[in-house]
């Protein structure tokens, strides 16, 4: 029972992390709960941030520098 609890908690964590990187947090979180949060987390590291997320961060950094 405890393993299931931690599996869900870490799966939700992977989902939040994926969402912060511009990915579909629900999909990544559900996949992490079904497979393994560790394996899906490694896959998320390999996939990296989306191009749109990188562009948003670059714009935000540019706005901070130009102020």
Order of alpha helices (4+ residues) and beta strands (2+ residues): alpha-alpha-alpha-alpha
